[in-house]
Amino acid sequence: MPSAVPPRRFPGIRRDHLIDLRPLTASAPFARMWFGSTLGGLGGQLTIVAVMLHMYELTGSSFAVAMIAVAGLVPMILAGLYGGMLADAVDRRALALGAASITFVSTVLLMALTWTGAESVVWLYVLSVVNSAANSVVMATRQAIVPRLLPRDLLAAASALQGIAMGIMVAVGPALGGVLVATVGYGWTYTIDVALMSALFLGLWTLPPVRPEGEIVKPGLASLVDGWRFLRRAGNIRLQFILDIIAMTFGHPLALFPAIGAVLLGGGPVTTGLLTASIAIGALLSSVFSGQVARFPFHGIGIARAITVYGSAIALFGLVLLMAQLGVGAEGGVDATTPNAAMIAAACAALAITGAADNVSSIYRNTMLQAAVPDAMRGRLQGVFIVVVAGGPRVGALYVGVFSTVAALWVPEVVGGLIIVALTATLVRFAPRFRSYDARHPEP
């Protein structure tokens, strides 16, 4: 008599389509770091949204909100590059703990200033800059640690798990941040971030020492030049950096969300949180069903396709904003308490597609970087990677901030999305090695 076939957990969904959870069971240190980083990042997202709303409340200017990101660009670049050099020369665990401590102190100070009523535009800028610079070191160092905790065949699955973490952070964090600001205020929002950040320390503190392997180069100009020479030879790594900069420069409208929620779609802070959360929901869902994505070996092709979808969805988001500006779905007008529900739903759907596409691109880009770059160079390249990932959105904030002051809020997205699609197709067309990249035989 044939044995009964157990029912599928999700009818109609093949098990191999679901995310691979083996990295969490294969390495206890990786699992602890993953859980700690997820909770700490969740708190960080509360503060990111709260600071944007705080700045908009103090100034009433989308440009001022955009300048939060722009102001931190140069310090973040310097911190990422120098932090990457340090990660190739010192114990990566100790470095991550030190940088996380700076992030913690800056958030505590922001909390204290708010509770005492001493917050100001200047303080919001200064503490945001310190926070982003220190966090870039944490991120670069943490990513350089992962290949030391897991075998190479689990790196793509680990990157997909990072997508789950980011999805949780950005899906729950911004929405919760918007609700908290609207209900209990900025002080409590920053306080909750401080409490959640303690989990980050637990995940890092319990790691074993992680000294870099191979030849150690003292941080400084020689180390930076050495990394630059490697990057010049690493055409696949270089092109993925360029493609991500293009996507984030012309397709990152986050700085406009407060204004969109206040004057275009209505709903105020809650709409701002929903728009931001939609990006993360898309990323979260794409990670949940990332089984086949992680197994696809041609990562160059995967990156190109994902960024093309990303650009198309950004243009679609711009078209939704255009429809809202023309009054579609807003019979009685919109304001902070009267949202245009239909257009908010359409905008969230478009942004969810961008989140899913960006996450798929990130899985391939991160795995390529971790697998193809030798350990002795990994910290420096992860530093550059974090500069690209975190710096691109800041340049993008400047793009949308300036463009939105001379044009309607929907224009930067439509134009930017088309630019992303066109530049991606052109650059990949003339990069045959990138198109043929095979994760089974990684080459930088």
C-alpha positions as CSV (number, residue, x, y, z in Angstrom):
1,M,0.0,0.0,0.0
2,P,1.5,3.3,-1.0
3,S,2.4,5.7,1.8
4,A,0.3,8.8,2.1
5,V,1.7,12.0,0.7
6,P,1.9,14.7,3.4
7,P,-0.1,17.8,2.5
8,R,1.8,20.9,1.4
9,R,2.0,23.7,4.0
10,F,0.9,26.2,1.3
11,P,-1.4,24.5,-1.3
12,G,-0.4,25.3,-4.8
13,I,3.1,26.5,-3.8
14,R,6.1,24.3,-4.4
15,R,8.4,23.9,-1.3
16,D,11.5,24.8,-3.4
17,H,9.9,28.2,-4.1
18,L,10.1,29.1,-0.4
19,I,13.1,30.7,1.3
20,D,16.0,28.4,2.4
21,L,16.3,28.6,6.2
22,R,19.4,26.4,6.4
23,P,21.8,29.3,7.3
24,L,19.9,29.8,10.6
25,T,20.5,26.1,11.6
26,A,23.9,25.7,10.1
27,S,25.5,28.5,12.2
28,A,24.3,29.6,15.6
29,P,26.5,32.7,15.6
30,F,25.0,33.7,12.2
31,A,21.5,33.1,13.6
32,R,22.1,35.3,16.7
33,M,23.6,38.1,14.6
34,W,20.6,37.9,12.2
35,F,18.0,38.1,14.9
36,G,19.9,40.9,16.8
37,S,20.4,42.9,13.6
38,T,16.7,42.5,12.7
39,L,15.4,43.9,16.0
40,G,18.1,46.7,16.1
41,G,17.3,47.6,12.5
42,L,13.6,47.7,13.3
43,G,14.2,50.4,15.9
44,G,16.5,52.3,13.5
45,Q,13.6,52.5,11.0
46,L,11.4,54.1,13.7
47,T,13.9,56.8,14.1
48,I,14.5,57.3,10.3
49,V,10.8,58.0,9.8
50,A,10.5,60.0,12.9
51,V,13.4,62.3,12.0
52,M,11.9,62.9,8.5
53,L,8.5,63.8,10.0
54,H,10.2,65.8,12.7
55,M,12.2,67.8,10.2
56,Y,9.1,68.4,8.0
57,E,7.1,69.6,11.1
58,L,9.9,72.0,12.0
59,T,10.5,73.4,8.5
60,G,7.5,72.5,6.3
61,S,10.1,71.8,3.5
62,S,10.6,68.6,1.5
63,F,14.0,70.0,0.5
64,A,15.0,70.2,4.2
65,V,13.9,66.6,4.6
66,A,16.0,65.6,1.6
67,M,19.0,67.3,3.0
68,I,19.0,65.0,6.0
69,A,20.3,62.3,3.7
70,V,22.5,64.6,1.6
71,A,24.2,66.1,4.7
72,G,25.4,62.6,5.8
73,L,26.7,61.6,2.4
74,V,30.4,62.6,2.7
75,P,30.8,61.5,6.4
76,M,29.0,58.2,5.5
77,I,31.4,57.7,2.5
78,L,34.5,58.4,4.6
79,A,33.2,56.1,7.4
80,G,32.3,53.3,5.1
81,L,35.7,53.4,3.3
82,Y,37.8,53.7,6.4
83,G,35.6,51.1,8.2
84,G,36.1,48.7,5.4
85,M,39.9,49.1,5.7
86,L,39.7,48.5,9.4
87,A,37.6,45.4,8.8
88,D,40.5,44.0,6.8
89,A,43.0,44.8,9.5
90,V,41.4,44.2,13.0
91,D,38.9,41.9,14.7
92,R,35.7,42.5,12.8
93,R,33.6,41.6,15.9
94,A,35.2,44.3,18.0
95,L,34.9,46.9,15.2
96,A,31.2,46.2,14.7
97,L,30.6,46.5,18.5
98,G,32.5,49.9,18.6
99,A,30.6,51.4,15.7
100,A,27.2,50.1,17.1
101,S,28.0,51.9,20.4
102,I,28.3,55.2,18.5
103,T,25.0,54.6,16.9
104,F,23.4,53.9,20.3
105,V,24.8,57.0,21.9
106,S,23.6,59.3,19.1
107,T,20.1,57.9,19.4
108,V,20.1,58.3,23.2
109,L,21.1,61.9,22.7
110,L,18.3,62.5,20.2
111,M,15.9,61.0,22.6
112,A,17.1,63.2,25.5
113,L,16.9,66.4,23.4
114,T,13.4,65.6,22.3
115,W,12.1,64.8,25.8
116,T,13.6,68.1,27.1
117,G,12.3,70.2,24.3
118,A,15.8,71.1,23.1
119,E,15.6,69.5,19.7
120,S,16.3,71.7,16.7
121,V,16.9,71.5,12.9
122,V,20.7,71.6,13.5
123,W,20.6,68.8,16.1
124,L,18.5,66.6,13.8
125,Y,21.1,67.1,11.0
126,V,24.1,66.5,13.3
127,L,22.8,63.3,15.0
128,S,21.5,61.9,11.7
129,V,24.9,62.3,10.2
130,V,26.7,60.6,13.1
131,N,24.1,57.8,13.1
132,S,24.4,57.1,9.4
133,A,28.3,57.2,9.5
134,A,28.5,54.8,12.4
135,N,25.8,52.5,10.9
136,S,27.7,52.2,7.6
137,V,30.7,50.8,9.5
138,V,28.4,48.3,11.3
139,M,26.8,47.2,8.1
140,A,30.1,46.8,6.2
141,T,31.7,44.8,9.0
142,R,28.7,42.6,9.6
143,Q,28.5,41.6,5.9
144,A,32.2,40.9,5.8
145,I,31.7,38.5,8.7
146,V,29.0,36.4,7.1
147,P,31.2,34.4,4.7
148,R,33.3,33.3,7.8
149,L,30.2,31.9,9.4
150,L,28.7,30.0,6.5
151,P,29.8,27.8,3.6
152,R,29.7,29.4,0.1
153,D,26.7,27.4,-1.1
154,L,24.6,29.0,1.6
155,L,25.5,32.7,0.9
156,A,22.7,33.3,-1.5
157,A,20.2,31.9,1.1
158,A,21.8,34.1,3.7
159,S,21.3,37.1,1.5
160,A,17.7,36.2,1.0
161,L,17.3,36.0,4.8
162,Q,18.8,39.5,4.9
163,G,15.9,40.5,2.6
164,I,13.5,39.0,5.2
165,A,15.2,41.1,7.9
166,M,15.0,44.3,5.8
167,G,11.4,43.5,5.0
168,I,10.5,43.2,8.6
169,M,12.5,46.4,9.5
170,V,11.1,48.6,6.8
171,A,7.6,47.0,6.7
172,V,6.9,47.3,10.4
173,G,9.3,50.1,11.3
174,P,8.0,53.0,9.1
175,A,4.3,52.2,9.5
176,L,4.8,51.8,13.3
177,G,6.9,55.0,13.3
178,G,4.2,57.0,11.5
179,V,1.5,55.7,13.9
180,L,3.7,56.4,17.0
181,V,4.5,59.9,15.9
182,A,0.9,60.6,15.3
183,T,-0.3,59.1,18.6
184,V,2.4,59.4,21.3
185,G,4.9,61.8,19.8
186,Y,8.6,61.9,18.9
187,G,10.1,61.3,22.3
188,W,8.5,57.8,22.8
189,T,9.4,56.8,19.2
190,Y,13.1,57.5,19.8
191,T,12.9,55.8,23.2
192,I,11.6,52.6,21.7
193,D,14.5,52.6,19.2
194,V,16.9,52.8,22.1
195,A,15.3,49.8,23.7
196,L,15.3,47.7,20.5
197,M,18.9,48.5,19.7
198,S,20.1,46.5,22.7
199,A,19.3,43.3,20.7
200,L,22.0,44.4,18.2
201,F,24.7,44.3,20.8
202,L,23.6,40.8,21.9
203,G,23.9,39.5,18.4
204,L,27.4,41.0,17.9
205,W,28.7,40.3,21.5
206,T,28.1,36.6,21.2
207,L,30.1,36.3,17.9
208,P,33.5,34.6,18.1
209,P,36.6,36.7,17.3
210,V,36.8,37.3,13.5
211,R,40.3,38.2,12.4
212,P,40.7,38.8,8.7
213,E,42.6,36.1,6.7
214,G,45.5,36.5,4.4
215,E,47.9,39.5,4.2
216,I,46.8,42.4,6.5
217,V,47.3,45.9,5.2
218,K,47.4,48.7,7.7
219,P,44.5,51.2,7.2
220,G,45.6,54.2,5.2
221,L,46.3,55.3,1.7
222,A,48.1,52.2,0.7
223,S,45.2,50.0,1.8
224,L,42.7,52.2,-0.1
225,V,44.9,52.1,-3.2
226,D,45.2,48.3,-3.0
227,G,41.4,48.0,-2.8
228,W,41.0,50.4,-5.7
229,R,43.4,48.4,-7.9
230,F,41.4,45.3,-7.1
231,L,38.1,47.0,-8.0
232,R,39.6,48.2,-11.3
233,R,40.3,44.5,-12.2
234,A,36.9,43.3,-10.9
235,G,34.6,44.2,-13.8
236,N,31.6,42.3,-12.5
237,I,31.8,43.9,-9.0
238,R,32.3,47.3,-10.5
239,L,29.3,47.1,-12.8
240,Q,27.0,46.0,-10.1
241,F,28.0,49.0,-8.1
242,I,27.3,51.3,-11.0
243,L,23.9,49.8,-11.7
244,D,22.9,50.2,-8.1
245,I,24.0,53.8,-8.0
246,I,21.9,54.5,-11.1
247,A,18.8,52.8,-9.5
248,M,19.1,54.6,-6.2
249,T,20.0,58.0,-7.7
250,F,17.0,58.2,-10.1
251,G,14.6,55.9,-8.2
252,H,14.6,56.7,-4.5
253,P,11.6,59.0,-3.7
254,L,11.6,58.4,0.1
255,A,12.4,62.1,0.9
256,L,9.2,63.1,-0.9
257,F,6.9,60.9,1.2
258,P,6.1,63.4,3.9
259,A,5.0,66.0,1.3
260,I,3.1,63.3,-0.7
261,G,1.2,62.3,2.4
262,A,0.5,65.9,3.4
263,V,-0.6,67.6,0.2
264,L,-1.0,65.0,-2.6
265,L,-2.4,61.7,-1.3
266,G,-3.5,62.9,2.1
267,G,-3.3,61.0,5.4
268,G,-0.2,62.8,6.8
269,P,2.2,60.7,8.8
270,V,0.2,57.5,8.5
271,T,0.4,57.7,4.7
272,T,4.1,58.4,4.9
273,G,4.5,55.2,7.0
274,L,2.4,53.1,4.6
275,L,4.3,54.2,1.5
276,T,7.6,53.4,3.1
277,A,6.3,50.1,4.5
278,S,5.0,49.0,1.1
279,I,8.6,48.9,-0.2
280,A,9.5,46.6,2.6
281,I,6.4,44.4,2.1
282,G,7.5,43.8,-1.5
283,A,11.0,42.9,-0.3
284,L,9.7,40.7,2.4
285,L,7.4,38.7,0.0
286,S,10.2,38.4,-2.6
287,S,12.4,36.9,0.1
288,V,9.7,34.5,1.4
289,F,9.4,33.1,-2.1
290,S,13.1,33.3,-2.9
291,G,13.9,29.6,-3.2
292,Q,14.3,29.6,-7.0
293,V,15.8,33.1,-7.0
294,A,18.6,32.0,-4.7
295,R,19.3,28.9,-6.9
296,F,19.5,30.9,-10.2
297,P,23.3,30.9,-10.9
298,F,23.5,33.7,-13.5
299,H,23.6,36.6,-11.1
300,G,24.6,39.3,-13.7
301,I,21.5,38.6,-15.7
302,G,19.4,38.5,-12.5
303,I,20.7,41.9,-11.4
304,A,19.9,43.5,-14.8
305,R,16.4,42.1,-14.9
306,A,15.6,43.1,-11.4
307,I,16.8,46.7,-11.9
308,T,14.8,47.0,-15.1
309,V,11.7,46.0,-13.2
310,Y,12.6,48.4,-10.5
311,G,12.9,51.4,-12.9
312,S,9.6,50.5,-14.5
313,A,7.8,50.4,-11.2
314,I,9.3,53.8,-10.1
315,A,7.9,55.3,-13.3
316,L,4.5,53.6,-12.5
317,F,4.6,55.2,-9.1
318,G,5.1,58.6,-10.7
319,L,2.1,58.1,-12.9
320,V,0.0,57.2,-9.9
321,L,1.0,60.5,-8.3
322,L,0.1,62.3,-11.6
323,M,-3.4,60.8,-11.4
324,A,-3.7,61.9,-7.8
325,Q,-2.7,65.5,-8.8
326,L,-5.3,65.4,-11.5
327,G,-7.9,64.6,-8.8
328,V,-8.6,61.0,-9.6
329,G,-10.2,59.3,-6.5
330,A,-10.3,62.5,-4.5
331,E,-13.8,63.8,-4.8
332,G,-13.8,66.0,-1.7
333,G,-10.1,66.9,-1.7
334,V,-7.3,65.6,0.5
335,D,-5.5,66.7,3.7
336,A,-3.8,65.2,6.7
337,T,-7.1,63.7,7.9
338,T,-8.7,63.0,4.5
339,P,-6.7,60.5,2.4
340,N,-7.2,59.5,-1.2
341,A,-7.6,55.8,-0.4
342,A,-7.7,54.6,-4.0
343,M,-4.5,56.4,-5.1
344,I,-2.7,55.4,-1.8
345,A,-3.4,51.8,-2.6
346,A,-2.2,52.1,-6.1
347,A,1.0,53.9,-5.0
348,C,1.6,51.2,-2.4
349,A,1.3,48.5,-5.0
350,A,3.8,50.2,-7.3
351,L,6.2,50.7,-4.4
352,A,5.8,47.1,-3.3
353,I,7.1,46.0,-6.8
354,T,10.1,48.3,-6.4
355,G,10.9,46.7,-3.0
356,A,10.6,43.2,-4.5
357,A,12.8,44.0,-7.5
358,D,15.4,45.8,-5.3
359,N,15.6,42.9,-2.9
360,V,16.2,40.3,-5.8
361,S,18.9,42.6,-7.1
362,S,20.4,42.8,-3.6
363,I,20.4,39.0,-3.1
364,Y,22.5,38.6,-6.3
365,R,24.7,41.6,-5.7
366,N,25.6,40.7,-2.1
367,T,26.2,37.0,-3.0
368,M,28.5,38.0,-5.9
369,L,30.5,40.3,-3.6
370,Q,30.8,37.7,-0.8
371,A,31.7,34.8,-3.0
372,A,33.9,36.4,-5.6
373,V,36.0,38.7,-3.4
374,P,38.9,37.1,-1.2
375,D,38.6,37.5,2.6
376,A,41.7,39.8,2.8
377,M,39.9,42.3,0.5
378,R,36.3,41.7,1.6
379,G,36.1,44.4,4.2
380,R,37.3,47.1,1.8
381,L,34.9,46.0,-0.9
382,Q,32.0,45.7,1.6
383,G,32.9,49.3,2.6
384,V,32.5,50.4,-1.0
385,F,29.3,48.3,-1.2
386,I,27.8,50.0,1.8
387,V,28.8,53.4,0.5
388,V,27.0,52.6,-2.8
389,V,24.0,51.1,-1.1
390,A,23.7,54.0,1.5
391,G,25.2,56.7,-0.6
392,G,23.0,56.2,-3.7
393,P,19.8,57.0,-1.9
394,R,21.4,60.2,-0.5
395,V,22.3,61.3,-4.0
396,G,18.7,60.3,-5.0
397,A,17.3,62.4,-2.2
398,L,19.2,65.4,-3.6
399,Y,17.8,64.6,-7.1
400,V,14.2,64.4,-6.0
401,G,14.6,67.3,-3.5
402,V,15.9,69.7,-6.2
403,F,13.6,68.3,-9.0
404,S,10.5,68.6,-6.8
405,T,11.2,72.3,-6.1
406,V,11.0,73.2,-9.8
407,A,8.5,70.6,-11.0
408,A,5.5,68.6,-9.7
409,L,6.0,65.8,-7.2
410,W,5.3,63.1,-9.8
411,V,7.9,64.3,-12.4
412,P,11.2,63.0,-10.7
413,E,9.8,59.5,-10.5
414,V,8.6,59.2,-14.1
415,V,11.8,60.7,-15.5
416,G,14.0,58.8,-13.1
417,G,12.3,55.4,-13.8
418,L,12.8,55.8,-17.6
419,I,16.5,56.8,-17.1
420,I,17.1,53.6,-15.0
421,V,15.6,51.3,-17.6
422,A,17.6,53.0,-20.4
423,L,21.0,53.1,-18.7
424,T,20.7,49.5,-17.4
425,A,20.0,48.1,-20.9
426,T,22.8,50.1,-22.4
427,L,25.5,49.2,-19.8
428,V,24.6,45.5,-19.6
429,R,24.5,45.3,-23.4
430,F,28.2,46.1,-23.5
431,A,29.3,43.8,-20.6
432,P,29.4,40.2,-21.9
433,R,31.3,39.0,-18.8
434,F,28.6,40.4,-16.5
435,R,25.9,38.7,-18.5
436,S,27.7,35.3,-18.4
437,Y,28.6,35.5,-14.6
438,D,28.0,32.1,-13.1
439,A,27.8,31.8,-9.3
440,R,29.1,28.2,-9.5
441,H,32.4,29.6,-10.7
442,P,32.5,33.2,-9.2
443,E,34.8,35.7,-10.7
444,P,35.1,39.3,-9.6
